Amino acid sequence: MTDLPLSPEQKAVFDLIENSREHFFVTGRAGTGKSTLLNHLSWHTSKQIVICAPTGVAALNVGGQTIHSLFRLPIGVVADSELEQTPELRKLLNTIDTLVIDEVSMVNADLLDAMDRSLRLARQKKHEPFGGVQVVLFGDPYQLAPVPGDGEERAYFRDRYRSIWFFDAKVWEQTPLTIIELREIHRQHDDDFKAMLTAVRHGRVTADIAGALNAAGARPAPSDDVITLATRNDTVNRINKAALERLPGRALTAKAEINGEFGGRAYPADEALQLKVGARVMFLRNDQDQRWVNGTVGTVSKIGQTVFVEVGQEEFEVLPQTWEKYRYSYSQATQELKKEVVAEFTQFPLRAAWGVTIHKSQGATYDRAIVDLGSRVFSPGQTYVALSRITSLGGLYLTRPLRPADIIVDLDVRRFMADARAASSVKTAAPAAS
């Protein structure tokens, strides 16, 4: 992953994490550079660090391991079931100084408590939260929510926890969590649009703000295949299939090369990528030479052994990229934590980009996009994620006007962030947003 330079704000947060043993939750609005900071931390910390994430794709994106595979935890609610730990797992968990959890908003309270219990057990520190390990969480609860399980699991959470969210895990009753909210937005530069997005994020959309968003979004969308962000997979698949078929010529297919055991089918790119000259594509990774970023959209201009993509007035040759799946292990010989590659997925870092789901657009940046909210918005934060991908109000096109029902903010998130801000006003050293 590209190691981008840190802003002064990001550097201050890195120093804070690096020079303390406190537990931190690093959050912030879309486009504040949480991923950039996490990437820098993974490469430049002097601590023994382990990075994990709730899903396979999220783990691949940050060069980490899934929570369940790292801790050898069963899928589903762990509750009070006995944890089985091999000697290798215990040794591994004993080497960790700092545990980083990315996309923590998708981690439920039960899973976080299971991680706490696992670390206490392995490190034989029964009364120390996380067994004495520093925990650093990254994510934005206003964007991605944990997925509730079946009826039995929901009943369990209702009886056991204040909410399903990570911040209501029991471990936080025994140890403080310092909230750091990054404030500097790098994606948008227009103050009025930033203020509108903040209002959507917090569910404080006035009639004036809704009117401004709807007026901008009501303009006819350009006919040159601007990307559509939609709530549903079937909408996106239909848009991409129809657009590819409209192009002349035969589609060429690039098959991914897969080595090792990826587990499941949560691949970071298409296993069989279909392309034609003229196809609208989105880049899925930052370029190490900074020619494009995750979310850059371009048009396929030539296809041979490699693919050429035009972005604006420039044409780039795109080579296949390799995503590596990692596993952490402990070396008895060196008494060190090792991060080894257990699987590789090699494919062109491209995806058809006439349409993409709002969920899959997470982390991406677009100069302009059509936002298709369909008949209704399904989950809290969905509208905010879609709108906040776009760099300016002039790049927003809506398939229908925004309605009050489209702006959903989870009440537990609102309560948690309000409590965090109240705490920071008492403890002036705490860097949570005011």
N, C-alpha and C positions, 0 to 999 in steps of 0.2 A: 504493500500500500504506500502511496506517496506520502512523504513526510513534509507537510506544508509548514511554513514558519508560523510561530504563534504570535497572536496579538498580545499587547501588554496585559490585557485582562486574562487571557488564557495562561500566559506565563505566570502570573500571580497565583492562579489556582493550582497550576502544576507544582509551584514551590510550596504551597500550603499542604498539598497532599504528600509531597516528597519529604517534608520536614516535620511530619507529625504522625501520631498513631491513631488519630481520631477517625471515626466513621463519617464518610461524606456522601451526600446525594448531590451529584452535579446535574443540574437541570437548566432549562432555559427555553425560550421560544424557538420555533423552527428557524434554522439559518444562523444560530449563534455559535456554531463551531464545536459542538460537543464531540463529534466524531474526530475532528482534527486534534482536539486535546487528548482524547483517549489514545489515538494512534501515537502521539508524541510520548505519552506516558509509557506505553508499551515498549517503545524503543529506547527511551532515555532514563528510565528510573534506575536507581542503584539497588532497589529492593528486589527480593525474589517475588516476582509477580505472576499471578495466574489470571487469565481472562476467560470468562465464560459468558454464555448468553442462553436465553430460553429456547431458541429455535436453531436448526441447523444452518439456515441461510444467514441469520444474524451472527452466529459464531464464525462462519466462513469470512464474513465481511470484516471482522475485527481480528482475525488470526487467532481465534480461541477455540474452545471446546464447549459442547452443550453442557448445561448444568447436570442433566441426568447421567450423561456418560462420564463426566468428571467425577461426580460423587457416587456413581454406581447406584443411583436411586431408582425405585420402581416408578413407572408411569402412573399418574393418577394421584389421588390424595394419599400422602404418606402417614399423616396423623401420628399415632403413638406406636406404630408398628416397629418391631425391632430392626435396627440397622445392621446389615451384614457388611463387615469390612475385612478385606484381605490384608495380609501384612504389607503388600505393595501399596495399597490405597492408604493405609495408615502412615507409611513412610512419606508418601507423596504429600499428604495433607499436613505433615509436620514440617515440611520445608517452606511453606508459604509465609511470606511476610504480609503481602497485600493481595486480597482477592478483589478483582474487578468484575462487576456484573453489568453487562451492557443490555440495553432495551429492558431495563428492570420493570418498566410499567406493565410488561406482559407476565411478570413473575407473580404468582399468587402468594398470599401470606403463609399458607401451609408449606409451600416449597421453600420459602426463605427460612422458616423455622426448622425445616428438615436439614438445611445446609448448616445452620447454627448448631444443631444437635450433633451432626456428623463431625464437625470440626472439634467440638468439645470432647466427643468420644475418642477420636483418633489422637488428639493431642493430650488426652488425660487431664484436661482442665475443666472439670465438670461445672465449676461455678463462674467461669469466665465467658462472657458472650463471644461467640465465634472462636472459642478456644484461644483467645488472645490475638487472632488475626485481624489486621486492619481491613475493613470492607469499604470499597468505593463503588457507588452505584451511579450509573449513567442512564438518562432517559427523560422523557417528558410525559407525565401522566395525562396531559391534555391531548395527547396524540394517540397513543396505543394503549388499549385496555387488556387485562388478562381475560382469557376465554373461559367462561364458566363451564363446568362439566355438566353431567346429567343431573336429574332431580335429586338423587341421593347426595351427590357432592354439594349441590347448592344448599341443601338442608343442613349439611355438616358445617358449612361456612356460616350460615345464619346462626347456628347454635354456638359455635366456637369463637367466631371472630366478629369484630365490629363491622368489617367489610372484607371482601376477597382480596383487596389491594395489598401490595408488599409493605406499605407503610403501616398497616395494622397488624403486622406479625407480632407475636408475643415478645420476641427478643428486644424490641424497642422499648418495652417497659423496664428493661434492665440496663440499657445503655443508650446514650444520646446519639442522635443522628443529626449532623450539621448540614443544613441545606445551603448549597451554593447555586445561585441563579445567575447564569451568564446573561448579560444585558445587551451587549453589543451585537447587533444584527448585521451579518455580512452579506446576506442574500438580497435584501431589498435596501434601496437607498432613499426612497421617497418617504418623508416623515408622515405624510397623511395616510399613505397605504400601510405603513407600519402600524399606525394607530388603529386603523380599521381591523387589521389582522389581530391585534391585541384584544380588541373588543370582541371579535369572533371567538378567540381562544377562551376568554373569560365569560362568554355568554352575556355580554353587556352591549348588544347591538341596538343602537337607537334607530328610529325611523329614518333619520338623516343618513346614517352609515349604510343602512340597508338600501336606501334610495340611491346612494352613490355607487355601491357595488352593483346593483341591478341596472343602473343606467349605463355603466361601463360594460357590463356583461351582455347587454341587449344588442350591442352593435353586431352586424353580420360578421360571422367568422370568416377569416381568409379562406380561399379555396385551395391554398397550396399545402394541404395535408397537415395542418397544425395538429399537435397531439391532443387526444381526448382523454381526460381522467374520469373514470367511471366507477360507480359503486360496485358493479357486478362483473364477475368473470365472463359470463356468457355475452354480455354487451361488448366487452373488449375483444373477445375471440371473434365475434361476428364482424366487428369493425376491421380488424387486422386481416381476416381471411378475405373479406370482400375487396379490400383495397389492394391486396397482393394479386388477386385474380384479375383485377381491372388492368393491371400493367401488362404490356405485351411480352411475349417470350415465355420460355419454360422456367419454372422455379428451380434453382440449384440448391441442393441440401448439403450442409456441413454437419457431419456427425461428430459429436463430442468424443474425445478419448478419455476413458475413465480407468484409472488404475487404483487398486486397493478397494476397500469397502466403505462406500459412502453411507450406507444405511438409509433405507427409505428412498424417496425420490425427490427430496428437497434440493434439487440442483440449483446452482447460482445462475445458470443460463440454460437456454434450450438444449436438450439432448440432441435434437435434430433441428437445426436452424435453417429455415427456408428463406432464400433471398432472391431478388431479381434486381437488375439495374433499374434504378428509379425508386427502389423501396425506401420508405421512411424508417430510419433506425435510431435507437437510443443506445448510448454507451452505458455499460453496466459497471464500469470501474473508472477511477481516476487514472489518468495517464501519468507515468513517472516523469515525463518531460513537460507535463502541465499543458499539453495541447488540447485536452478535453477533460471533463470531469464526469462523474457518475450523474447521468441525467441529460448530458449534452445530446441534442438531436441533430441528425444530419441525413443526407441522401446517398444511397449507394450509387457510385459512378462507374465502377468497374469490378468485375469478379474474375479472379484467376486462382492462383495458389493462395493468394491473399485477397483481401477485400479493400477497395478504395472507397472512402466516404468523403463527400463534400460537406463541409461545415462553413456556412457563410461563403466567403470568396476563396476559401482554402480547401485543398484536397489532401487527405491524409491516407497513407497506407496503414491498414489495421492488421496486426498479426494476432494469431491465437494467443490467449493468455491462460495461465494455469492458476487455478484456485487450489490451495492446499488445505487439507483437513488435518488438524493437529490433535495430538494427544500428549498430555503431560505425564512424565514418569520420573521416578527417582533413581539415580545412579548410586549404587552402593559403593562403587569404586571411587568415584570423585566426591561422593556425598553432596551432590548437587541436583537441583531440579533441571530436568531436560524437557525440551519441547520437540517432539519428533513428528515428522510427516507420516500419516498412516494412509492417506488417500489423496489422489490428485484428479482434478477435473479440468481438461483442456478444451477450450472452445473460443471462438471469436467473441469478444466482450460486447456483443450486440444483441438487441432484441427488436422485433418489429414494433414500430412506435407510432402507428396511427392511433392506437389506443393502449392504455395501461390502467390497471386497477389503482384506485387511490391508495390502497394498502401497499402495493408494490412500488408506488412512487415515493414512498418514505425515504427521505434523505436526498432525493433528486431535486434539481433546480431547472426551471424552464423559463425562457424569456416570454413565452406565451402559451396558453393552453385553453382548450374547451373543457369546462367542468360540467359533467353530466351526472346530476344527482338522482336521476331516474325518478321513480314514483315517490320514493322517500329515502331519507338518510337512515341507515341501520344502527349506527353506533355513535356514542359520544366522541367528539373530536374529528369525525370523518370530514366534515365541511372545512374545519380549520386546516387539516392536513392538505386537502386539495388546494385551497386558496393560497396557502403559505408556500407552495412549491414555486409560485410564479413571482418573477422579480419586480414586476410593476403593474399598477392598475390597468395601464394601457394594453397589457398582454392577456387580460382576463376576458373570456367569452363564456356565457352561460347558456345551456340548452333550455333552461326555464328560469324564471326569477327565483331568488332565494325566498324561502318562507320562514316564519318564526320557528316552525317545527324542525327546520334544518340545523338550527344552532342548539346543539345538545352538549351540556357540560355535566359530567358526573358529579353528583352532590358530595360524594366522599372525597373526591379530588379537591373540590372547592373548599371543603372543611379542612383538609390536611394542609393545603397551601396557605390558607388563612391563619391556621395555628402556627405554621412555620414563620410567617411574617410577624405575627404577634410576639413570638419568642425572640425574633431578631431585634425587635424594638426594645426589648428588655435587656438582652445581652448584646451590647453594641458591637462587640467583636465579631459576631456571627455574620457571615456574608450573604445571607438570604436577601432577596429583593425586598424593597420596602413597598 
